[in-house]
Amino acid sequence: MSTNNYQYVVYGLGISGISTATHLANRNFSVIATDDNISALENFRQKTSKDFPNIKILQPDQISFDKNSIISFSPGIPLYFPKPHPILDILSKTQAQLKCDLAIFYDLNSQNNFIGITGTNGKSTTTALIGYIFNNLNISSQIGGNIGIPCFELPQDQQNFYYIFETSSYQLDLISDTKFNIACLTNITPDHIDRHGTFENYIKSKKRIFQNQTNDDFAIICIDNPNCKKIYLDLIAKNHPAFMIATSTNSILENGLSIINENVYINLANQQFEFKIQPFIKGQHNLENISIALSTAIAYLIKNQQFNLNNIEKIIKIIEKFSGLKHRLQNVRNIDNINFINDSKATNAESTENALKAYDNIFWILGGRAKDGGINSLVPYFSRIVKAYLIGESAEEFAKIFKNHQINFEISKTLETAFKSSYEDCKKSDLKIKNILLSPACASFDQWKNFEERGDYFCKLANEI
């Protein structure tokens, strides 16, 4: 696509927006920066006016949009719900194009290879693991996107480069022409309904990762999740052109990749392999993540005619060394048989369920700004809990649930108090192995800037002992 005649409007000036605007300006495109928040405009002006005088800084109602306007719209801004954003009316009147930074990045770098990973849970760990595998195989690549690295901070003007993007449903709603050479779907459970309106809309957004694929591409789906299996079967029924790879951790697939306990079964491209695997990262959910990451590496091997026993063995050995993602079941340290586990990235019950499945003898620190449904879905795992320590806005609400199920708990209010109490209780306990688990099942915004800040503080407390 020729981009020389377009006017880029960067709408939303967070970290990714600033990166997008300054990069496009560096490439001598016509760039307008805007935001619904006046203070964000002033902050952008202070940061960029000296080095980027060619960027126009305007309020939204000061911009003249037309069919040659490409709007880089921040995925963080609600577009359809709880109410339609005014930009939708502008689009209908002017025929301007609405995209996100990732879609524009693709327009400028489509000669390279794009890997997209989406799903409700597991996409960050899966993205990081794919990046780890590719790095250890010396494949020119880098991870980015929703995992925290803005796409325009990645290397560009590359040849045969692999961009590995964690991709959110918000981003997928803003992608029309982008094609992922390898598209991965981990799982889908109810989340972000406030932004999508219905669960059905959320599922449709996730499915968009497979659009535009051709017979040179790969679609990888973990079919253990019923919503993902439905998408997989629908794509098959509609003769989706991509090479389809189903993965499972529940059953051995006749056509796909399965990981059952410590065994890997591969039935793909008219070849069958069986391997042992002993990953460092634990839990059933991580086997699902590994199945997607291993399938992605196999897709690379198939594409490059390197699909053989020796190369798969090499990849499995790389996977076994992967120590996991920070803030996601991160083993911070062990003191006198007390494990300190930072799972701050578990901002909903589905994520925390994976943590409760992975451990016993849990001294559980949880709470924050509760999501719809709270922690009711976690009741089947309460038998694994020795004691719970409640923090944040949800403390009183969760206390009622624990009281009803006769679970030992205390309202700690703050993470520091919860940490100190849990550590003292562990030291008094006669249990052989004890696990202090920060897995909040809640958003962090009531007390923290983000889940990273919350997790970093937990790590700080553990490392100060």
N, C-alpha and C positions, 0 to 999 in steps of 0.2 A: 504494500500500500504506500503510495506517495504521501508524504506528510509535510512537504514544504509549504503548501498553501494553507495549512490549518492554523487556527488560533487555539492554543491550549489554555483551558481555564482550569486551574487547580483549585478545587472546591473542598476546603477542609485542610487546615494547616497544622496538623500534628507532625510527628516525626517523619512519617512516610510522605505526607504532603509537601513538607519543606524539601525533602530529598528529591521528590519528583520535579518540583518547580525549579530548583537550582540546577538540576541536571539538564532539563530541557533548555533552560536559558544558556547553559554552557554550550549547547549544541546549536545555539543561535535560532531557536524556534521563538515564535511570538508567544509570550507567556503572560497570563493574568493570574494573580493570586487572590483568592477570596475566601471568606469564612462568614458563617452566620454570627460568630462572636467577634465583636469589635476589638476586644482586648487581644484576641489571637492575631488580628490584622496588625495591630500596633507592635506586638511581639515579633511578628515576621518582619515588619519594616525595620525594627532595630537590629535584627540579626543579619539582614540581607542587603539593605539599601546601599551600603558601601561597596560590596563586592558584586552585586547584581543590580545595577541601576536600570538595566533593560527590562526587569520584571515590573509590570504594572500592578499596583496594589489597589484594589477597588472593592467596595461593598457590592453584594450580589445585585442590588437594584440599579447599580451604576454601569453594569456590563451590557453591551449590545451583543446578544447571541444571534448566530445565524447557522446555516447548514454546514459551514466550514469550521464550526466550533467543536472541539473535542473536549469534553468535560471529564477531568480526572476527579471522580467523586469519591470522597473518603468512605470506605466501607463502615466506618464507625458511626456515620450519620444515618439515623432511621430514614428509610426511603418510602416505604409503603405504610407501615404501622408504627405507632398507634394512629397516626394520621398521615396522609400523603404529603410528601415534602413539596414545596413550591417549585422545585426544579422540574417536576413531572409536567407541570403546566407549561413551563418554558420549552420543554422538549416537544410537546405537541404543537406548539405555535411556531417553532423555529426550525425543526428538524435537526437540531444539534445532536451530537452523538454522546451518549453517556457511557463512560467506562470507569474502570479503576486503574490504579497505577500498574498493576500486574498486566492488564490487557494492553496498555500502552507500551509497557516494556516488551511484551511479546511482539507487537507491531514492529518495533525497532530491532528486535533480535531473533526473528523467527527462523533464521537460517540455522540456528542451534537446536538443541534437544531440550524439551520441557517435560519434567516429571511433576505431576500434581498429586498430592495426598490430601484427602479430606475424610471426614467422619466426625461423629460427636465426641468420641474419646479415642485416645491412642495416636492421633495424627502427629503430635509433636515428637513423641518417642520414635514412631515409625520414620518420620522425616529425618530425625537425627541419626537413626541407625542406617538408613539408606546412604546418607552423607558419609557416615563412618566407613561403610563397606566400599563405596566408590573411592574414597580417599585412600584406603588401604590397597585398593587395586590399581592405584595411580591413574584413575580416570579423571580427566579434567572436569571438575565439577565444584559446585558450592551450594549449600542450602540457604534458603531465604524465605521471604514472604511473611506469613502470619506467625512464624516461629520467632520473629523479633528483628530480623535483618531486612530493612527495606530493599525492594528489588533493585532500585537504582543505585544501591551501594555495592552491588555485585559487579564482577568484571564484565566488560562489554567488548564489542568488536573482536569476539573470539571465533575460533573455528572448531567445530565439532565439540562444543562445550555442553555440559549437562547442568541445567538449572533445576534444582530440586526444591519445590515449593510446597510448604504447608499452606493449604488453601481453605479459607472459611466459607461458610454458606453466604455470608455478606459479599465476599469477593466474587463468588460464582454468580450471584445475581447481577453483577456488573460486567460479566464477560459474555461477548457474543461471537467474536471471530477467533478467539484463542483456541489452540489445539494442543492438548497434552499428548506427547508421544507415548508416555506411560501414565495412565490415570489409575489411581488407587482409592478404594473405598474401604475404610476399616469397619465401621458400624454406624447405625443410626438409632438413636433413642430420643424421646421428646426433649427438646432444648430450644431456647431462643424463640419460643412461640410468640412472645411480645413483639418481636421484630418481623416475624413471618406471618402472623395472623392465625395460621392453623398448622398442625403437624404435617398435613398433606403438602402444604406450601414449602415447608422446611425440607421434606423428602425430595420434592421437585428441584429445589435449589442444589441439593447434594448431587442429584443425578446429572446435573448440567456439566459435571466434570468430564463426562464421556462424549459430549457433543463435539462435532467436527472431526472425530477420529476417522482414519482410513484403514485400509488393510495392511499398512506398514506399522500400525500402532498396537498398543497392548492395553487391555482393560483388566484390572486385577481387583477382585472383590472377595472379602471374607464372608462366606455364605452361612456362617454360624448364626448371624443376626437375621431374623425373619424379614425385616425391611430391606436389608441388603440382598437377601436371596431373591426377593420379589423383583428387585431391579435387575439382578443377574438373569433371571428367567425371562424377564421382559426384553432385555437386550438380545438374548438368544433368539426369542420368538420373532423379533423384528430384524433378524439377520444383521446385527451390529457388525460392521466390517472389521473391527479390531480383533486381534488374537486374544481370546478370552481365557483368563486364568482364575479359576475358583480356588479359594483356600479354606481350610477347615482345621479346627483343633478338636472336633468331636467325632469325625468319622474319616475313614480312608476313601478318598475320592478316586473314581475311575478315570477322571480327566481333570487333573488339578494337582494341588500340593497340600499335603496334610502333615500336621505335627501332632502326634499323639504321645503324651508323656515325653520320653527322651528319644523318640523315633521320628525321623523325617521320611515321608513317602512322596516321591515325585513321579507323576504319570503325565508327562507333557511331550509334545512334539515327537510322538511315536517312540519315546524312550522311557524307561522305568529305572528309578534309582531308589535305594534305601540307605539311610545314614543314621548314625547316632548323633545327638546334640546335647550338650550340657551348658546352657547359657548362664552367664553370670546374673543377668536380670531375671527375677523370679515372678511367678504368678501366671495364672491361666491367660489373663489379658495380654501379658507380654508374649506368650506363645502366639497369640493372634497377630500382634505387632510384628513379631519375627517372621511369621508366615507371609505377610505382605512384603516385608523388606527383602526376604530371600527370593520371593517371586519376582520382585523388581530387578534384582541382580540377575536372575535367570533370564528375564526378558531381554536384558542387555546382552547376555551370552547368546541367546537365540538369534537376536538381531545381527550380531557380529560373527555368527557361525562358530562360536566357541563353547557350545553347550556340550560339555563332557564331564566325566566323573572327576577328573583332577581339579578342574576349575570350580566345581560345586563344593568339593572337599575344602578347597582353599577358602571359599566364602563362608562356609560353616565355621571354620576355625577363627575367622575374623569376627563373626557374630558372637562366638563364645567369649571373646575378650571385651565386648562392649559393656561398659559399666553403667549405662543408663543416662537419663536426662536429669539435670538439676531440677529440684522441686517435684520430681515424679518418682515416688518410692526411692528416694535418694538415701542410701545408707551413709549417714553423716559420720558416725563413729560408734565404737563399742567400748563400754567401761564396765568391768566386772559382770559380764553377761547381760548387760543392759544395752539394747540396740536403740539408737536414736535415728528415727526415720522421718525424713522431710518429704511429705506428700502435699505440699501447699498448693500445687497445681490442681488438686482435686477440688474443684469449685462447685461440683454438683454430686448428688447421691450416687449416680452411676459410676463416677470416677472413684469415689470412696469405697464402693462395693468391691472393686478390684483389690484395694488395700486390705479390706477386712477378710477377703478370701485368702490372701497371701500369707497372713500371720495368725498366730495364736497368742494367748497371754498378752493382750493388748491393753495398754494404758493410753486411752484415746483422747487426744486434744481436738476438739471440733467446735464449729460455730462461726458466726460472721453474719453476713446478710443472706438470709435463706432464699433458696430458689423455690419455685412452685413444687409442692409435694414434700418439701422438707426432707426428713430422713425416714419417713414411714417405710420406704422400700427396703431399708437396711435392717429391719427387725429380725429377719431370719439369721442374721450374723451376730446378734447381740450376745450369744453364748460364748463368743471369742473374746469378749471384753471383760477385763478385770475391773476397770473403773474408767469413767468418762469425766472429762474436765471441760466445762462449757465456757466459751468466750463469746464476746460480741453481742450483736442485736438479738440473735436467735436463742440466747441462753435460756430464758424463761420458757419459751415455746418447747425447746428440746427437753428441758427438765421434766415437763409433764409427761412426755413420751417415756423417758427413762423410769420415772416413778411408776407409771402404769405397768411397766414390764419388769419392775423390781431389779433394776440395774443400779449398781453403786455409782453415784456421781457426786460432783460438787460444782457449784457455780463459781468459776474462777474469775470471770469478767475479762481479764487480760491474758495475753499469751505468756507473759513473764511469770505471772502467778500460777498459771496452769502448768508451766514447765517445772517450776520449783516444787509444786505439790506432787506432780507425777514422779519426779526424780526421788523425792523423799519416800514416797509410797513404794517405789521399786526397791529401794535400799532395804526397806523393812520386809519385803516380800520373800517367802521361802521358795518361790518358783525358780526353777533352774535357769530358764531363759525368759527375759522380760523385754517387751517392745514398747517404747514410748513413741507413739505414732501421731504426728501432726497430719491429719487428713480431714480438713475442715468441712467438706461437703457443702460449702457456702462460698459466696463471693467475699472478697476481702475489703470492699470499699467502705465499710462502716468504720474501720480502724486503720486501714493501710492504703497506701497509694495503689498497690497491686499485689497479686499473689507472690511475686518475686520478693518484694520487700518483706512480706510476712514470713516467707521461707528463709530468707537470709537472716532474719532475726532469730529464728529457731536454731539455725546452724551456729550463729554467734553464741547463743546461750550454751549449746552443747559443747562447743570448742573451748569455752571459758572454764569448764569444770576441771 
